[in-house]
């Protein structure tokens, strides 16, 4: 491993831990040791709970999405693209205090599977920097396009994080209708499900209230990923 790169990452994490703003206002500060560096696709199948997760933010529609979730009293986890975070800093700083979890979709929305360990480590370091003072210490990384390698998982492990994937993907980014998104999620819902959605597509916003209503009717509890995996 490139010791210079690792030292840079470690310095970033220590700076986050020692910075003045409160870094954790919601959820645990660290993962159980058994989960660090692991690739996670679902929660506990014995628990009637699901996690809604949203990729590709922050963006112009994120506020609308948050308004829907607040109205429905539903928690969710947001995987933010690091290079966009500064443009929406005020909103993101408020999200943990509102019960939302903020995690990383890495710094650039790129294919990580072809990158070296050093390049993956740089992405991790830049992601930590982008989230400094935003309300939570990162615990999960989600690779864009689900393209990653063992080097990606190793870079996450070095800073005490895990790779968080999903097991329900309605492909809402593909231009399908709101009804198709709703059906693709609700028909596959199950204990411990992690649902992948995106906060930059209009039809996702249209489908979301109905998705929440139907999942609640089935008796499921909505949790963040921190809540889902602190019990494992």
Secondary structure, DSSP 8 states (H G I E B T S, - for coil): --HHHHHHHHHHHHHHHHSSS-S-SSS-SS--GGGTT-EE----TTS-EEEEEEEEESSTTHHHHHHHHHHHT---EEEE-HHHHGGGHHHHHHHGGGT-EEEES-SS----TTS-HHHHHHHHHHHHHHTTTSSS---EE--GGG---HHHHHHHHHTT-EEE--SEE--GGGT--HHHHHHHHHTT--TTEEEEEETT-HHHHHHHHHHHHHHHHTT-EE--HHHHHTT-
